[in-house]
Amino acid sequence: MISKIIAEDLITKVKKAIDTVDKIVIVVHIGPDGDAMGSSLALWHYLMTIEKEPVIIIPNAFPGFLSWMPGIDCVLDYEKNKEASDELIAGADLIFTLDFNTASRMGDMADSIINASADKILIDHHLHSDTFAKIRVSYPEISSTSELIFRLICRMGDFSMINLACAECIYTGMMTDTGGFTYNSNNQEIYTIIAELIKLGIDKDDIYRKVFNTYSVDRLKLMGFCLFHKMKVYPEYRAALITLTAKELNQFNYIIGDAEGFVNIPLSIDGVIFSVFIREDDKLNNLKISLRSQGTFPANKVAADLFNGGGHLNAAGGESSLSLEEAIRKFEEALPEYQDFLE
């Protein structure tokens, strides 16, 4: 039995909004990850099944390890198709914004979305959602937006409309946003949902392989370089840090997604409960920061305090306009401030 977490009035509002329109745009955050693509594609498949006209527009490219996902060829990249994307956004009857809490997370297409006349529905699981959307389905206690999409479809009475493709996308989002169900995944209802997805025909082992075991040789070499040359451990603070410059990334022919999961690796070290990964993004001219933790150590607090970010207790992210050297120094100088959170 799955509890009715989403408020009844929200279910009614979302269902009414969908029923009364045809042209629907679905957007996600910049640097779309597995949950962003999983939730948006799952919603897209559902809307296609009930004979709507949905389109997914992403701010920039998705990681290559998600290219197998059903429906991915229909996704429009705003960065590469700005004119067509703006036309679709302006002509939309309804806009879904998935897996982000603030308008700035849409990157260059934020203004187009905000200025669009269509009503907007936010579906997200991050803290402190903005008020740009008319309807907000925001539940930070849920481990992924993809799980929220499953719950929403079911609560609207349309479980029978979840086809295999939709189910595969939901599972992919749930799996990737919990690190293969290794964090933020102790709620037993997650596994009730997985059981239902398996009944619909998903091959969870094959999905795992497609996502986590199909990387390039260059990615493996980059990982080895990180561990041998770029990882620093701080035993007294039970922490670890990995950093990569843009030059180092280019040395290994970096493509989007190649560094996925690197932040989790130091957590396998005995005694380490907090890991941070900082990389230069020469395209955006800033730093991208990922933070992971175990137990009660608040990765989201560190992200908010140091890197203009946030997220969940054990999985968070941030950005910074500092130089890499300045960010490292800021991180190291701040470590003593979090000793009270060490288990």
Secondary structure by P-SEA (a helix, b strand, c coil): cccccccaaaaaaaaaaaaaccbbbbbbcccccaaaaaaaaaaaaaaaaaccbbbbbbcccccccccccccccccccccccaaaaaaaaaaccbbbbcccccccccccaaaaaaacccbbbbbcccccccccccccccccccccaaaaaaaaaaaacccccccaaaaaaaaaaaaaaacccccccccaaaaaaaaaaaaaccaaaaaaaaccccccaaaaaaaaaaacccccccccccbbbbbbcaaaaaaacccccccccccccccccccccbbbbbbbcccccbbbbbbbbcccccaaaaaaaccccccccccccccccccaaaaaaaaaaaccccccccc
